[in-house]
Amino acid sequence: MDGVQMGILSIMIRRYFVPISILILCAGSASAQLSPGELSRAHAHLEGLDNCSKCHGFEQQISGEKCLACHTFLGERIKPGKGLHSNQEYRQCELCHVEHQGRDFDLVFWKGGQEQFDHSKTGYALEGKHAQTKCRDCHKWKNVVKPERLLALKKDLNHTFLGLNQNCLSCHNDEHRGQLAECRNCHGFAAWKPVREFDHNKTDFALTGRHLGVECDKCHLSVIDNKFETNKEYVKFKGLTYKRCLDCHKDAHNNKFGQNCEGCHSTAGWQSVNRTDLDHGKTRFALLGKHAAVACDKCHLPGRSFKQMKFDFCQDCHSDYHNAQFAARPSKGACEECHIVDGFTPAKFTIEQHQKTDYPLSGSHLAVPCIACHQKTFLESGAEFVRFTFDNPRCLTCHKDPHRGQVDKYVTKSGCEYCHLVESWRKTSFDHAQAKLPLEGRHREISCRKCHEREFDGKASLQFVDLPLRCQGCHDDIHRGQFAQAGQSPAGAPTDTDCTRCHAPNSWKAEKFDHNRDSKFKLDGAHLKVACRACHKEAILDGKPYIPFKPLDAACSSCHGGKIPDDGGRKS
């Protein structure tokens, strides 16, 4: 066929859509000249005018439906909207797949280059490390899920982009050997580690307390599985025993408290103990009395092993508050000899026990509280303790001398007991006859304080020395100096009255006074029956009443007036 004939055929194809079969009948050897070029190796079997209609239609150069007639695998994906070709913009096959360019021509056209391809159009966006991965690192025969289907379609598994799915394990080895269901539940695309997406609380074993800070490999150990030729070692996540604490932790108590660790401990830490449920009675030291209310960390110090604790004696935990005062006792100062766990006070040391000490209690001492004698004492170091041992049992060891040393001669001889009784300090046994003023008569009835109470440094005190021994030292002269004797005062003025001339201590009455002996006016006759007050009538001197005894007028008329003859002015 010459050139004219070829031109006519070309016009007929383009304008009148003459069936290719007619053209084939009209021209046998012109087929080579009608093809724009050789088909690619994948479509080489379609060479020849007989096959043009398998790809080309009459109204357009390429028909997508005809492509899918052969590429059934793509058709199956397009119908449910899967894959790149389900996008409308990729439904014109010739935009990306250009034919008739020769056997070695790559049928895929990458607009902007293969590396710039928007992979999200496929329904699987590349994120993180995936975005940095080369295409053929994923799209290779090893990663094809069902290679037999593509091989049946005569697909080159190293050349096609089909056959992959979005399952991580289609490309990656299962490092967990089927233990975990979905990789993306734990791993992200940025990096495999750390597993930021993993939430341990969604597993059967939620992490709380101190468990949150434990490294994963402390519980999830690496194991060897010889079934695998390579990568035999993997981390075990399934099949772990964790229902009880003792599945992972050693029983530090050797089953002394049973198998329920949660009964005492929590994941907040071993030192965080549930005191409510803890039965300390199962230990070697049952908590009784005040011990039950003591905070755990008061005894169980941080870093201190329970096994090394000593508790056989109170002093193993408590300091000796008594400063070894009882160390010489047979019990060597054992606290339980006096104290109980319900409290340090009151002590169980009884009066009966006290009576066996070096100082038995008697009298008022029996009613004295312990702390009145056993008071706090301070050492030079500032440490305090209660004194129970004394240098001697003398009264002055505990009591201050209220007499300021005035009676030391008696105290030195026999102690305070020389005068006082333990029944009461106010009851005294002092023999006043040994003093310079023996007590006689009414003096025996007078309270000691009536004579011995004086003011000392502005306070009432008892005085026993340098006291006046004469009556006027204690008593007022009710006779207003009428019987005073001359003393050492200037001009021989009277200074003192000797009351004993008339009075005796048995009564204030003038029992010793003899009117005929001691006065100048002798009583006789009817005068013997006259009452004293009839002659010695009360008078007032300096505003105070008194009885005048001398000098009195002795004349009869001073008492009787003119009825009795005057005897010449006799005075008493």
LUMROSE-484056 format. One record per residue (C-alpha): y, x, z. Coordinates in steps of 0.2 Angstrom, whole numbers, plus 5000, padded with zeros to 4 digits. Example, Ala and Ser with C-alpha at 12.3 -4.5 7.8 and 13.67 -1.06 7.14 Angstrom:
! residues 2
497850625039499550685036
This chain:
! residues 572
500050005000501750074995503350075005503849904998502349825004502549895021504349825022503749655017502449655031503649705044504849565039503449445040502949495057504749495064505349335055503949225050502649265064501349275051499649295061499049465063497349415057498149365040499049535039497349615043496649525028498049575017498049755021496549845027497050025028498849995033498449975052498850145057500650125049500949955059500650025076502150105085501050235092499450275100499050185116498750275132497050325137496850175149497150055134496350165120494950035118496349915112496750015097496749925080497649775073496249665078496749695097498649675095498549485100497749535116499349605122500749535111501249355108502249285094503849255103503949415113503349585112502249585128501549435137501249445156499949315155498949415143499149565154498349475168496949415157496349595159497149645175496249505185496349605201498249595200498149415196497249375212498549465222500049375213499449205216499549215235501149315234500449485239500949655233502349725222501949615206502149455216504049485215504949395201505849555196504149645192503349505182503949585165502649715164503449815149504949855161503849975170502349995159502850065142501450085129501150165112501750335119500150425117498550455126499250565139500750465143500950395161501050205160502150185176504050205174504950235191506650185190507650315200506050425202504450395211505150455228506550335228505450185226505750035238504050025246504649865256504449775239502549795241502549695257502349855268503949945272503850135276504550175293504650335303503450465298502750355284504450365275504250555275502450555267502150585249501450445239499750525235499450565253499050385255498650325238497050425235495250385233494750415251495950275257495350135245494649995255493449925242493250055229491749975220492849835214494149945206492750055199492049905191493749875183493650065177495150105188495450295192495450295211496550455211497750375199497950195204499050125218497949975221496549965234497450005250497849885264498949885279497649925292498050095300496250145300496150125281497050295281496950365298495350415308495050305323495250435337494750295349493050265341493350075340493850055358495549985354495849835342497549865335498450035333500149965333499949885350500250065357500850175343502450175333502850245316504050375323502650475331500950445338501550515355502150455367501350285365502950195369502350025363500850025376501049915391499649955403500049795413499349695398497649775401496349725414497049855426498949835429499849995435500849975451501550095464500950275464499850235449501350225438501650415440499850465436499650555420498550465408497250605406496950595425495950435423495650435404494550595402494050665386492150645381491050715368490150605356488850705345488650565333490150635324490050795314491950825317493150765330491750745342492950745357493950585360494850505375493850365384494750205386493350075387491850065399492850135414492450085431493950035441493649875451493649965467494750115473493250215477492750205459494150345456494550405474493450485487493250395503494250505515493550395530491750415525491450225525492050215543493150065538492049995524492349985505493949885505495350015504496649875500496349805517497449945524498250035509499249995494499750075478501450125486500550275494499150315506500450325520500950145516499750065528499549875530499649875549499249685550497449705543497149885549495849885563496250045572494850005584493650075571494450245572494050365586495650305594495950125597497750065599497949975615499549925625501150005619500150115607499949955596501849945593502050125588502550165570501150255561502250395556502650435574500850505576500350535558501650655552501850695533500650835528499650825544497750785542497050645552495450755555496450885564497350765576497050795594497050645606495850675620497350695632498950615633499850785632499150805615500450685609501650665624502650805633502350825651503850735658503350785676503550975672501751015678502050955695500350875696499451015687498651075703497850905706495950885703496350785687497550925681498950805680498050675669499250535665498050395666497850435685499550345687499950265671499250135659499450115640500449945643501950045649502450205659503150085672502650025684501450165689499850115696499950235710499750135725500450135743498650175749498650325738500350375744499750375762498550515757499950625751500850755762502150615766501350455771502550305771503050205786504350095792505850065781505150185769503850065764505149955756506150085747505850085728505050245721506550295711507650295727506650455732505950515716507450535705507850615689508150805690508850915677508251095673509451235667508851195650509551025651507750945651507550805663506050755674505750655689505450755705503850715715503650875724504850935738505051095747504851005764504750825770506250835781507550685781508950795774507950835759508350665753509650605764511450665766511950715784513150575788513550665805514350815796513350935806513950865823512150845830511350995822510651055839509550905839509150905821508651085822507551045836506550885830507450825814508350665812506850585821507550645837508750495837508150385822506650285819505950245801505950065805507850055804509150195804510150085816508850085829509050245838507950335852509250445858509350475877511250465881510850545898510750715889512550695883514050735894514350545897512750455902512750275899512750155914512949975917513949875904514050035893512150015889512549855880513949915869513549965851513650145847514950115834516150045847516350225854515850335840516650255825518150355819519050375803518650535793519450575777520050395775518350325778517450255793516250385800515350415817515950555828514850625842515850785847517550805855517650625861518650575877517550555892518850465903518950275903520750275895519950375880519250205875520050075886521850015887522650025904522849845908523749895924525149975914525050145924525250065941523750175947524150325936523950495945525150645943524650765929525350905920526750805912528550865915529250815932527550775938527550605929525950505930524850525915523050465919522150325929520550355937519750185934518150235943519150225960518950035959517849995944515950025941515150015924514049865929515649755929517449765925517749685942518549805955516949815965517349985972519049935978519249915997520949826001521049896019520550066014521450085997523049996000524449996013524249806017522749776027521949606025521449516041521349346048521749206035522249336022520349376020520149206012521649216000521249235982521949395974522949295961523849205975524749365979524549465963525249345951525449375932527049445926527749505909528149685905528849735888528249565881526549585887525649505902524949605916524549585935525749685947524849775961526149895966527449905973527449735981528549675995527449666011528649556021527849386025529349296019529049376001527549256001527849126014529749116015530549066031529048976039528349136046529349256056529949416048528949566054530349686050530149696031528349776030527949826012526249866004
